[in-house]
Every structure is written in C-alpha cells, then in structure tokens.
Amino acid sequence: MKNIFRIYKRDIVTIATNWAALIMIIVLIIVPSLYSLINIKASWDPYGNTNGIKVAIIDEDKGTVFKEKDINLGEELVDKLKENDKMGWTFVDKETGKKGLLEEKYYATIEIPEDFSKDLTTLVEKDVKKPKLIYTVNEKKNIIAPKMTDAGIKVLKEQLDNNITRTISGAMFRACNEAGIDIQNNREHLRRIIDGIYELDENMPEIKELLYDSIEGTTNTSKLIKKSEEMIPVVNDSIDATKELIDSSQYYLDEIEGNLYDLSPLIGEELVNGENSLDVLGVTLANFDEKVLPDAFRKTFISLSDSSKNLQKIVKTAKYDLKTIKSNIDKISDMEIKLKQTSEEKSEGEELIKKDNKELKYLHSIQKDLKSVSRKISNVIDKLDLIYDRLDVVIDRAKEEVEKVDTDGIDVHALTDTRKILDDIHSLVVTLVDNYDSELVPTIKDGFKSIREISDSGLVLLEQGKGILPDVENLLGDFTKITDLSNEQLVKLQDKFPDIQDKVHKLAHKLKAVDDKEQIDELLDMITNNWDYQSMFMTSPVEIEDNRLFPWPNYGSTATPFYSVLCLWVGGLLASALLSLEAHGFNDGTVIKPYEMYLGKLLMFLSLALCQALVASLGALFMLGSYSLHPIMYIFYSIFVSTVFMTMIYTAGSLLDDAGKALIVVILVLQIGGTGGNFPIEVTPVLFQKIYPYLPFTYAISGMRQIMAGIVYPILLRDIKILSIFMVVSLILGISLKGTLNKNTAKLMGKLYESGILRH
C-alpha cells in the first residue's frame, strides 16, 4: 500500500516541478471541455433561428374571377408570408428562384402556379381540380435544413387548408341556416296545408254520402257542388306544398345524419386521448415513493391536478357528443305511429289499410331497436359520469397534498390511494376504448340505418300521396260539372270514389305519423345555428392542449448531457494516449508489484478525471447557462461519471497497451451512435438497439438527464448502480491481471517497436 502512494506522490511532484509536464496536464484538463462547450453552444437554439433559412417564394398566380369577384390567393399568401418570420422567406421570380436554388443561395423554393386560384374555384364544378404548390428542396446543401423547410411547407399548406375549409363550410352552414329560417317563416302556411289534408280526409265520408244521395235523387245537386268547390283550393295548395316539404325534409335529414355520423370517430379519438393521458399519469406516480424530493412531489401533484382537469374536459366533450347522438335517435324512436282500425267487412280500402298497418308495425320494430341503441349509449354516458366524479376526487386529493407537503411532508398513503383511484379510472377508460369500436360504433351505425329506414318509408309514402292528389283534383273538377252528368255517369264516379278515398286517407295517416310540433321545432333548432362558429369548428374540430413533463427551456440544455459525457470519455482517451501508463522503479531499488503499479498510476489518472469533470460541468452551468434543476448534484455526478470512465480507459490501456487504447476508440465510436444521445434509440439500426443496454454512455447520459430535468429516483439509482458495476469490474480486472497480461503484451509490443512502425 505504501508503494502505491509513493508512485502517486512522485507523479504529482514531477508535474509540479516540470513546466512542460504541467502544461501538458493543463491542456488535458481544458481541451476535452472545450469540445463539449463549443458543441453545446453551437446547438443552443437551432430551431429558434430558422429565419436564416432562406426559402424562395415564386408567385405565378394570375388569379381568377368567381361570382363576379376578383380572387388571387397567391397574392394573399405572399402578404401573409411577409408578416411571418419563422423562415427566411424571399420573394423572387421563377428564373431567379431556380438559379438561386441550383447555386445554393436558397435551401428550397415554393412555386405558386398561375392557375392556383382558378383550380380552387373548380370545387363548385363537376370536374374538381386540386390546386397545388410546387415545393423543391436542395437536399445536398445541408442534412437538417430540408427537414426545417419541409415543416415550413406543411405549415403553409395547413394554413391554406384551414382558410379554404372555413370558407366552404361557412357557406354550407349559412345556406342551411337560411333555409331553416325560411321554413320557420313559412311555418303557419305549411301548417294550414297539412291541416287542410286532414280536413279533406275527414270530409271524404260526407262527400261519399252526398254522391250516393245525388244518385238516388234525395239531395240537391248544388249542395254537393258547393262542398266540392270548398276542397279544390286546399287540394291545389297541398300538391305544391307537399312536394316542397318532401324535398326540404329529405335535404335536412341528410345534413343532420351526415353531421351526427361524424361525431362517432371524434368520440373514439377523445377516449383514446384520455387513455394515453392516464398512462402518462400512471407511469409518473408509479416511480414515486417516500424518498422523492418535496419540490418534485409538489410539481408532480400540480401536474396531476392539471392533467385530471384536462381529462374531465375530454370526458365532458365525449358525453356531450354521445348525448347529441342519443337525442337524435330518441326523437325518432319516440315518434307516435298509430295503426288504422279496420272493420270486419272486406273491401279494397280495408285491404290497403291492412297493408299500411303492416308497414307501420315494421316501423314500430325499428323504433324498439333504436330504443335499445339509446340504452347502450346511456350506459356509456353513465360510465363517463363515474370517471368524471373519480377525477374530482383526484383533483381534490392533489390540491390537499400540495398544501400539506411543506408542513407534513410526503404522505405515502396518499400516493397509494391516488394510484389506486387512477388505476380504477384507467380500467374504466380501457374498457370503454376496447368496447367502443367493437360494440358502440356498430350500435350507432345501426341506429342511423334505422333512422334512414323510417325516413325513407315516410318519404315514399308522401311521394305516393302526391301522386294521387291530381286524381283528387280531377274528381273535384268532375263534381263541378255534376249538374250536367247523367245518372249513368254518376254511377261511374261512384265506382272510382272508394279508391280515391283510401289514397287520401293513407296520405293523411302517414302525415300524422311524422307530424309532431316538438320534433319539428328541434329539427329547425339543429339547422338554424351560428353558421360562423360552426365553420370555425369544422376548420379545426380538435384542440390540442400541450402538457410537457420534465421540460427543457432550450435545445442547448438538452444536448448538454450527451456532449458532457462524450467529452469526459475523450478526456480519458487523450490521457491514456499521451501519459505514461507504467511506473519506473524507485532509486532505492524497491520492487514494485504489478497491482501497486496499477493502483499508483490510477490515482494520478483519477485526479486528472476530477479536474476534467469540474471544468466541463462548471463551464456548462456558468459559462453557457445550461439548465439544471439540481446543479450541485450535476457537478458531483459529472465527477462520478468521469471517475468511472477514467478507470475503464486506464485499465484497458494498462493491461493491453496500445491494443487497449484501440479498443477504447472502438467503444467510443459504438457509443456515439448506439446510446440515443441525439436520436431515440428506437429509430437506430437493430445492432445499436441490441448493444444499447451494455454501453456506459447509456447510463451516464440517462443519469445526467434525470438530475438536470427532473429526478425519477428508481431510474437514477439504476444508472449509478450499473456505472458502479463497470468501475468495480475494471478494478478487479486491473488488479488481478496486470502482471499476467503485461508479460504477454510486452513481447508483442517489443516486436512492433522493432519494426519501426510504432513510436517508442
């Protein structure tokens, strides 16, 4: 043991008394840190300076005339880009843009073709032609710049899409709104027409009786004419109004069904988003225990409260969408559909009524199916209510723990209870998500199919009714001439009357089945909304609430762990390459044992590692201002990592000489690409993913990120444990194999030195 410290003391004295050696040591301390500091500074905020990325905008759009209005979307786009400083937009002509791109003055060009505005207006024509932007990028100039310009063109396209979507959907909703208002204004007129058809149906027996009495000569013919003439205006109005009502009803039913059908996938997305948020909360709480710092505990519970409130918004939105679907299904399922009573006498009219009742019974069965659909949706809504209430408990618990943490400390039971509540909520949401596509979505689709069947049946019957109205009018026209008819002609008219009477009754009966004041009011409310707000919703139906766990303030700080770890490894590599790994004998002839030589020189290398770590960590914190939540821990962890690296590197060089140094270089190359320093390890080739768990960089970088951005103690302790294993294994190998391996490598190195290829 004495010889170990004698070797260390001799090296320190030599460095202190030899100016050349002292300069070498200073260089070895500073140069590796310069490597990390320069690279961190160079990548401090690359995405905040994208206005230096020049992109040429070539506007060739000639514009067009649409609805007697001049339109030039190219000019509008250029005006908006002039106000945008996200990229270095440069406005040039086509020839200048192409030449500049070729000569690398620009990273990319975006050309707005001359028919851009014209193509957009084809949306209202039969042959639609999509307008396009011509995007050309010079990928040779830089590896990252094309990714930035790609993002720029996507943002540009998204902005155009939003403007176009809002304009078109706004026109659609405005037209729907105006049509609804028009129906609302003519409501009384439509009511009179429908009531007139009911009155005609009620008076048909009286007309029939008058006809029979006329044939028998018991009734004054003029009375029959007067009664018939009173019905003619009603019939004429009914023909036109019924056609208008049929067309309008079909149009609005299509619109409502289309809008409601779109809610189903949105609900699925909202449920999946809720499940993902719960996964993040569960992972965060699962990594906490009583050892967590109060500050981190407080921040996590504040984040837990905010995330729970966001989840409540998602649940509330999903409930609203499901209630909307359920409400529209209930409107149809609750319609009163009455059956017509038949007598025991069999006639052609009675047979028609029986056929009519058969169709109505089928509609009754569809209504029962719709009520089953409604009940299933109600069950989902009840589960969402339960989730909402559980989230209230989580929010109250989080608020209480944040207020208590400074005075009472961390409550382990509160953590356990909160985890259990979140697990229950997660189970409910997972069940909803799993059953949504397999059960609820098909159920909703069946509901809309049933609604369509009811609608189509009603509309077909209305069309049939419209077809027989001219026969009724002709019949009444014949009545006006009844004074000129002979008894034989009246008998012929009597033969036709039952068929006409049955058709009129069928029309009135079907109108009553769908004639509900409250339902019509609800229909009008649905299509007479704020069209401007609806168009804005269609432009962006989903809003993203951005929550970040363990945020970094800038890109340079995120790069600090990787470059700091890299510089410490490079520092150890330089030291092993430039400094002697062997100790010569003492002047008094004391024999130095192999393990004493190994440990004695190791102390000097570890002292150097300490200095390198201090310069690298203090420089990152105070010279560059790298963000660190725990700066003192960051400094000590840097010293720990540097000690581990230096032990590994020194051991390899001490045991294997130059071969060991070459091995360290190979490991360095593998670690740069295989430890997820700049890119997620999951996007690297399979080879790097397989060696990732066995590389020291993996745990050194991970530990620094924990300390700088926010500690999850199980992860940090794992990193420290594995790095300690690397160090202990290196020490065991160095102490036990120093003598044996040096004898074997000495012969090999001697031969290489004799060749004159290697330096001495």
C-alpha angles and dihedrals in degrees: 000000000000092000091053092061091040089059091047093047092049091053092049092049091048092053092047094049100039113070093197092054091046092053090049091053092048090051090050090052098047106033097064090050091051087056092058098037094051093049093047092050092047091055096039099119111352095154092050093060100051090123085084091063102097116217119179117224114205112192111196096153111134094190127222144231117252124177089348090305127115112236127187112167091175092064091046090052093049091050091053093048091053087062092047119088098178091102135020095260111191120187113215141146122267098261094048091047095052093045092047092050091050092048091047096246088126130037093213145352130223114200122197104205121228093248095048096113092039093054091051093058090057086081089091093047132081096250106052118198118191115230113233141199116218108225119189123179131189101223093178094069098065139354098224103031094075089058090054093048090046088057090048094054091047091053089048092051092046091053091051092046091051093050092048094045092050092049095049098040089046090056091048095049091043091053090048090049093049092048090050091050089050091054090047091053092050094044095113092049092052090047091055092050094050091046089049090057090050090050092049090053092049092049096048093091090052091049089049090051092049089051092052091046090050091054091051091046093237098117132058109255093219091063090058091049092051092050092048094048090055089061098049097079091048092052093047092050091045094057095057097035094048091054090050092048092050093051094045093047092050092049096049094043089054091049094048094045091049093050094045094045089058091060093069098072090041090058090050091052091049092052092048090049089052091051091050091050090051090050090056092048091048093052091048095051093041089063094053127093138154091287094066117114115258091235092055090043091054094047092048094051091047088052088046091054093048093047091048090053089050089050089052089055090052091048091047092051092048090049091050092050092048092047089051091054092044093049093055092046091049091052090061097038092051096052112122110239111184126199121227116241116236131204128227092254114097116224137145090261093051090051090053090051091051090051089048091051091051090057091047091051088055089053088050090056090050089052089055089053090051091052089053089052089050092052092053091051089048089055090054091048090052090053090050089052089053091050090049091053092047090052088054088058091050092050093050091046092050092049091050093049093049090053093047101043096084095049106029101025126223116340108214091191090056090054091050094047092047091050090051093050091048090049090053091049090046091052091052093049093046089052091051092047093047093048096039101080095031099046117003099045093051087046092054090046090052088050093055090045090055091047089052091051091052091046094047092047092052094046093049090053092048090052089051089050091051089053094058096045092084087055089054091049091049089049092053089046088056089051091059088060094045093112088066096047122103122227089258092057091049089055090054090050089050090056092055096044100080092056092049091045092053093050093050090049091049091053092049092046093053092046089055090052092062099027106105120144095207093049092049090050091052091049091053091047090055094054099038100065134125100295093191092056091045092052091050089051092052090051091058112005094169125058120201119218107202115218120174125197115209094357125205117217095215143005094249091062091051089054094049097085093052098045093041092053091044093052092050091054091046089049091055091046092052091048093052091048098048104032128067115258094195131071120219121223126276122258092242091062096249110164114235115214119221095248090048090053090048095050095039094056090040091063091058092048091048090052088054090048090053092054093046091052093049093051093046096047098040091046092052092048102041107021097042100021096231112187116251126167090201108029097172091051089048091057094048092045090052089054090049093050092046090051092051093047094046091050092052095045095044091048093052092049094042094051101036103023112205092356088059091050090052089051090054090053091052091050089049092054092049092048095052092061101026107053104064094247096149104004130037109269089233091070095052124093118282093255092062092045090055096049093040096093092052100053123096092219089065094065097033092056093041092052093050091051091052092052096043101042105025134313125250097183100208089058095045093048090049090053093049092047095051093045089050089054090054090052097046093048090050091051093049092049093046096049096043102038104033096099098038098047095041090060091054097042092046091067092048094047091046091057091048092050090050090056090063091228096107126057117248 
